[in-house]
């Protein structure tokens, strides 16, 4: 209860107390004349006390709930670091599958990282603000990426260079969205930024997806992807 309400209640209580005192000093007629008012004032005082107690209980309940949610956030945050590492490895495996379509070797899409993505889906229940938006963006991008790359690999023909480049770029973008959550997972940042990637960051994500040694070995094959990144993220 705020102080102004307390100060409003005090004169009411004081008046009631004065009337009760008057009853004992021979002012029964005065008390009788104002008995309805006195009853109302006493009811008002009781109501104010009740509201005050209810507010205290509500604040205590809210504090307990906030502490519960904070524990949930910390628990999910503790799982994110390993999950992100596994997801980055997943993007590398996805690129391997895409790269093999450029050879005569049998191709195979890696199994979906269901356990890792579920960690982020569960976290959405407790996160808020920009961090929740960033995690949601990652989850939905993963789902879109999985559908696209499955469709691509299940096709009989993979001769379209532009579509291949787009699938590689999708994989690099998923790598970037996972990587940008690292600082939050490691408790180095209080939130995850939803800002768009820069050209430099996307090129770094592409090298991470391909793995740096192989990136320089097949840089000519990836030149089209690099061109798209410079046009799209500038």
C-alpha positions in Angstrom: 0.0 0.0 0.0 1.4 3.4 -0.9 1.9 6.1 1.7 -0.8 8.5 0.4 -3.5 5.9 1.1 -2.2 5.4 4.6 -2.3 9.1 5.3 -5.9 9.1 4.0 -6.9 6.3 6.3 -5.3 7.9 9.5 -7.8 10.8 9.9 -10.7 8.3 9.4 -9.4 6.0 12.1 -8.6 9.0 14.4 -12.2 10.3 14.0 -13.6 6.9 14.8 -11.4 6.6 17.9 -12.5 10.0 19.0 -16.1 9.1 18.8 -15.5 5.9 20.8 -13.7 8.0 23.5 -16.7 10.4 23.4 -19.0 7.6 24.2 -17.1 7.0 27.5 -17.0 10.7 28.5 -20.7 11.3 28.2 -21.2 12.2 24.5 -23.4 9.2 23.8 -25.9 11.3 21.8 -23.1 12.6 19.5 -21.9 9.0 19.0 -25.4 7.8 18.3 -26.0 10.6 15.7 -22.9 9.5 13.8 -23.1 5.8 14.2 -23.6 5.1 10.5 -20.6 7.3 9.6 -18.6 5.6 12.3 -19.5 2.1 11.0 -18.6 3.2 7.5 -15.3 4.6 8.6 -14.4 1.4 10.5 -15.4 -0.7 7.4 -13.2 1.6 5.3 -10.3 1.1 7.6 -10.8 -2.7 7.6 -10.9 -2.6 3.8 -7.7 -0.7 3.6 -6.0 -3.1 5.9 -7.3 -6.0 3.8 -6.1 -4.5 0.5 -2.7 -3.8 2.1 -2.4 -7.5 3.2 -3.5 -8.8 -0.2 -1.0 -6.6 -2.0 1.8 -7.9 0.3 0.7 -11.5 -0.6 0.6 -10.7 -4.3 4.0 -9.1 -4.2 5.4 -12.1 -2.4 3.8 -14.5 -4.9 5.2 -12.5 -7.7 8.7 -12.6 -6.2 8.5 -16.4 -5.8 7.3 -16.7 -9.4 10.1 -14.5 -10.7 12.7 -16.5 -8.8 11.3 -19.7 -10.2 11.5 -18.3 -13.8 15.0 -17.1 -13.2 16.1 -20.6 -12.1 14.5 -22.0 -15.2 16.3 -19.5 -17.4 19.6 -20.3 -15.7 19.0 -24.1 -16.2 18.3 -23.7 -19.9 21.1 -21.3 -20.3 23.5 -23.8 -18.8 22.5 -26.4 -21.5 22.8 -24.0 -24.4 26.6 -23.9 -24.7 27.0 -27.6 -25.5 23.8 -27.5 -27.7 25.3 -24.6 -29.8 28.5 -26.5 -30.3 26.6 -29.5 -31.5 24.5 -27.4 -33.8 27.6 -25.8 -35.4 28.9 -29.3 -36.0 25.5 -30.1 -37.6 25.9 -27.2 -40.1 29.4 -28.6 -41.0 27.8 -32.0 -41.6 25.1 -30.4 -43.7 27.7 -28.8 -45.9 29.4 -32.1 -46.3 26.1 -33.5 -47.6 25.8 -30.5 -50.0 29.5 -30.8 -51.1 29.0 -34.5 -51.9 26.3 -33.6 -54.5 29.2 -32.1 -56.5 30.9 -35.5 -56.6 29.8 -39.0 -57.5 29.9 -40.2 -53.8 26.7 -41.3 -52.1 25.1 -38.4 -50.2 23.4 -38.6 -46.8 21.8 -35.8 -44.7 22.9 -35.9 -41.0 20.2 -36.8 -38.5 18.2 -33.8 -37.1 19.6 -32.3 -33.9 16.3 -32.9 -32.2 17.6 -32.9 -28.6 19.6 -29.7 -29.1 16.8 -27.7 -30.8 14.4 -28.8 -28.1 16.5 -27.0 -25.5 15.9 -23.7 -27.3 12.2 -24.5 -27.9 11.8 -25.1 -24.1 13.7 -21.9 -23.3 11.1 -19.8 -25.2 8.7 -20.5 -22.3 10.9 -18.5 -19.9 12.8 -16.0 -22.1 11.5 -12.6 -23.0 12.4 -9.5 -25.0 15.1 -9.5 -27.6 16.6 -12.8 -26.4 13.3 -14.6 -26.9 13.0 -13.1 -30.4 16.5 -14.2 -31.3 15.9 -17.8 -30.1 12.6 -17.9 -31.9 14.4 -16.7 -35.1 17.0 -19.5 -34.7 14.3 -22.2 -34.2 12.2 -21.2 -37.2 15.3 -20.8 -39.4 16.4 -24.3 -38.4 13.0 -25.7 -39.4 13.1 -23.9 -42.7 16.7 -25.0 -43.4 15.9 -28.6 -42.6 13.0 -28.7 -45.0 14.9 -27.0 -47.8 18.0 -29.2 -47.5 16.0 -32.4 -47.3 14.1 -31.4 -50.4 17.3 -30.5 -52.2 19.1 -33.8 -51.4 16.1 -35.9 -52.2 16.1 -34.6 -55.8 17.6 -36.6 -58.6 19.3 -33.6 -60.2 21.7 -31.1 -58.4 23.0 -29.3 -61.5 21.5 -25.9 -60.6 24.5 -23.9 -59.3 22.3 -21.1 -57.9 20.1 -23.4 -55.9 23.2 -25.2 -54.5 24.7 -21.8 -53.5 21.4 -20.8 -51.8 21.4 -24.1 -49.8 25.0 -23.5 -48.7 24.1 -19.9 -47.7 21.1 -21.2 -45.7 23.5 -23.5 -43.8 25.9 -20.6 -43.2 23.1 -18.4 -41.9 22.0 -21.2 -39.5 25.7 -21.3 -38.3 25.6 -17.6 -37.7 22.4 -17.6 -35.8 23.8 -20.4 -33.5 27.1 -18.6 -33.1 25.6 -15.3 -32.0 24.0 -17.1 -29.0 27.3 -18.2 -27.6 28.1 -15.1 -25.5 24.6 -15.4 -23.8 25.1 -19.1 -23.2 28.5 -18.5 -21.7 27.1 -15.7 -19.4 29.2 -13.1 -21.2 26.1 -11.1 -22.3 22.8 -10.5 -20.6 20.8 -10.9 -23.8 21.0 -12.1 -27.4 21.0 -9.4 -30.0 18.5 -9.7 -32.9 20.6 -7.5 -35.3 21.3 -8.7 -38.8 24.6 -10.2 -39.7 27.3 -8.2 -41.4 29.2 -9.3 -44.5 32.2 -10.1 -42.3 30.2 -12.2 -39.9 28.5 -14.1 -42.7 31.8 -14.8 -44.4 33.1 -16.1 -41.0 30.0 -18.2 -40.7 30.6 -19.6 -44.2 34.2 -20.5 -43.3 33.0 -22.1 -40.1 30.4 -24.1 -41.9 32.8 -25.3 -44.6 35.7 -25.5 -42.1 38.5 -23.1 -42.7 41.2 -25.5 -44.2 38.7 -26.8 -46.8 37.3 -23.3 -47.5 40.6 -22.2 -49.0 40.9 -25.4 -50.9 37.5 -25.0 -52.6 37.2 -21.2 -52.5 36.5 -21.1 -56.3 33.5 -23.4 -55.9 32.2 -21.1 -53.1 32.8 -17.9 -55.0 29.1 -17.7 -56.0 28.1 -18.0 -52.3 30.6 -15.2 -51.4 29.1 -13.0 -54.1 25.6 -13.5 -52.8 26.7 -12.7 -49.2 28.3 -9.4 -50.3 25.2 -8.4 -52.2 22.7 -9.4 -49.6 24.4 -8.3 -46.4 26.1 -5.1 -47.4 
